């Protein structure tokens, strides 16, 4: 296997998602760059995004739009959510 030529690039990423992902990569013994290279390798291997990406159906799109507008959304506390998970 030949040595890969490395290239520096810049991307605008969601800070929270990036920081959370970095924690996971660290546990896996990977740098952010190594993780992205794995992703790029998989994209090239499968000739597409290496996980399922689906367009939501009409009902799901409607629910998402309503949630964005605050329609049909009930306030709840974390405690209430945790209680729901127990039952």
Secondary structure, 3 states (H helix, E strand, C coil): CCCCCCCCCCCCCCHHHHHHHHHHHHHCCCCHHHHHHHHHHHHHHHCCCCCCCCCCCHHHHHHHHHHHHCCCCCCCCHHHHHHHHHC
